[in-house]
């Protein structure tokens, strides 16, 4: 009887070890191929759905995000947990519209300052529209680093990539500057 129990334990141990070895290990993205992706800076039309987290030492925001980019317009929709707190941000040259469902407001001025002031956490929209594609903002110097790059005081890292049509685009990215952190997970991409 004991012999059968020992054999059963041995069998299940070997089976469990084999099962563990079959699972693929997630490898960190060491060498990020920024130079091979520069053509995406010219991508005029794209859309994604995902999840966004913004945080600084005072505030934090977690939201579902949809972002549609067109040549002269960005439309960003943020929806809080349990569909609470919907905000639509529309950016066109020289103008930002912020609509929280109750009181749509129009602003003139610097996009990043306006959006960050409205959200209470810094969100660099102008650069982020390039970062979400996995490339740097061409208007600023960039320093390539393992897994991403540094730009304008931000440390941008790509944690996971996904195949979208003929391109490899970010699935998970993070950006950090001082005490501000941005995390984005893209669940669905569309390129046109």
C-alpha positions in Angstrom: 0.0 0.0 0.0 2.8 2.4 0.9 4.6 1.5 -2.3 1.5 2.5 -4.4 1.3 5.9 -2.5 5.0 6.6 -3.1 4.6 5.8 -6.8 1.5 8.0 -7.0 3.3 10.9 -5.4 6.3 10.4 -7.6 4.1 10.2 -10.7 2.3 13.5 -9.8 5.5 15.2 -8.9 7.1 14.4 -12.3 3.8 15.4 -14.0 3.7 18.7 -12.1 7.4 19.5 -13.0 6.8 18.7 -16.6 3.7 20.9 -16.7 5.7 23.8 -15.2 8.4 23.4 -17.8 5.9 23.5 -20.7 4.6 27.0 -19.8 6.5 29.7 -21.6 8.4 32.1 -19.5 7.7 35.8 -20.1 11.0 37.4 -21.1 11.6 41.1 -20.4 11.9 43.3 -23.4 15.6 44.0 -23.2 16.6 45.6 -26.5 13.8 47.8 -27.7 13.9 48.2 -31.5 13.2 52.0 -31.6 15.1 52.6 -34.9 13.0 50.0 -36.7 9.7 51.6 -35.5 10.4 55.3 -36.4 8.0 55.1 -39.4 5.1 54.9 -36.9 5.7 58.6 -36.1 3.9 59.3 -39.4 0.9 57.1 -38.5 -2.0 59.5 -39.0 -5.0 57.4 -38.1 -5.2 55.0 -35.2 -7.5 53.9 -32.4 -7.1 51.9 -29.3 -9.1 50.7 -26.2 -7.4 49.8 -23.0 -6.9 50.7 -19.3 -5.0 53.7 -17.9 -3.6 54.4 -14.5 -2.2 57.9 -13.6 -0.7 58.7 -10.2 1.3 61.3 -8.4 2.0 61.9 -4.7 -1.5 63.5 -4.2 -3.9 61.9 -6.7 -4.5 58.8 -8.8 -6.9 57.9 -11.6 -7.8 54.5 -12.9 -9.9 54.4 -16.0 -10.9 52.6 -19.2 -9.5 54.6 -22.1 -10.4 54.9 -25.7 -8.3 57.1 -27.9 -8.9 57.9 -31.6 -6.2 59.9 -33.3 -6.7 61.6 -36.7 -4.4 64.2 -38.4 -6.0 67.3 -36.8 -7.9 65.8 -33.9 -7.5 63.5 -30.9 -10.5 62.2 -29.0 -9.8 60.6 -25.7 -12.5 59.1 -23.5 -11.9 58.1 -19.9 -14.4 56.1 -17.9 -13.9 55.4 -14.2 -14.5 52.1 -12.5 -18.1 50.8 -12.7 -18.7 53.3 -15.6 -18.6 56.2 -13.1 -16.9 59.5 -14.0 -16.9 59.7 -17.8 -14.7 62.4 -19.3 -14.3 63.1 -23.0 -11.3 65.2 -24.1 -11.2 66.5 -27.6 -7.9 68.1 -28.8 -7.7 70.1 -32.0 -5.0 72.7 -33.0 -5.2 75.5 -30.4 -8.3 74.1 -28.6 -9.2 71.6 -26.0 -12.7 70.6 -25.2 -13.4 68.8 -21.9 -16.8 67.3 -21.4 -17.7 65.5 -18.1 -21.3 65.0 -19.1 -22.5 67.9 -17.1 -20.5 70.9 -18.1 -18.6 70.9 -21.5 -15.8 73.4 -21.4 -13.5 74.8 -24.1 -10.0 75.9 -23.4 -7.3 77.7 -25.4 -3.6 77.1 -24.7 -1.1 74.4 -24.0 -2.8 70.9 -24.3 -0.6 69.2 -21.7 -1.2 71.9 -19.1 -4.9 72.0 -19.7 -5.5 68.2 -19.6 -3.2 67.8 -16.5 -5.0 70.6 -14.7 -8.4 69.0 -15.4 -7.3 65.5 -14.3 -5.2 66.6 -11.4 -2.3 64.3 -12.6 0.2 65.1 -15.3 -0.7 63.5 -18.6 1.6 64.6 -21.5 -0.9 64.2 -24.3 1.3 65.6 -27.1 4.1 63.1 -26.4 1.9 60.3 -25.3 0.2 60.1 -28.8 3.6 59.0 -30.1 4.6 56.9 -27.0 1.5 54.7 -27.3 2.7 53.7 -30.8 6.1 52.8 -29.3 8.0 55.7 -30.7 9.4 58.9 -29.4 8.0 62.4 -30.0 10.0 63.7 -32.9 9.9 67.2 -31.5 12.2 66.4 -28.5 15.6 64.7 -28.0 15.5 61.1 -27.1 17.9 58.8 -25.3 17.5 55.1 -26.0 17.5 52.8 -22.9 16.9 49.1 -22.4 13.3 48.3 -22.9 12.4 51.8 -24.1 13.8 55.4 -24.0 14.0 58.6 -22.0 12.5 61.8 -23.3 11.8 65.2 -21.7 12.4 63.9 -18.2 10.1 60.9 -18.7 11.3 57.3 -18.6 9.2 55.3 -21.1 9.4 51.5 -20.9 7.6 48.9 -23.0 6.7 45.9 -21.0 5.0 43.9 -23.7 4.3 44.2 -27.4 1.5 42.8 -29.6 1.1 42.1 -33.3 -1.3 44.5 -35.0 -1.6 44.0 -38.8 2.0 44.2 -40.0 3.2 46.2 -37.0 4.4 45.4 -33.5 2.7 47.9 -31.1 2.8 48.3 -27.4 0.4 46.2 -25.2 1.9 47.4 -21.9 3.8 50.6 -21.3 4.8 52.7 -18.4 6.1 56.3 -18.2 7.6 57.9 -15.1 8.7 61.4 -14.3 9.6 62.5 -10.8 6.7 61.2 -8.7 4.2 60.9 -11.6 3.5 57.4 -13.0 1.5 56.4 -16.1 0.6 52.8 -16.8 -1.2 51.8 -19.9 -2.5 48.4 -21.1 -3.9 48.3 -24.7 -6.5 45.7 -25.2 -7.4 46.5 -28.8 -5.6 48.4 -31.6 -6.9 49.6 -35.0 -4.6 51.2 -37.6 -5.9 52.8 -40.8 
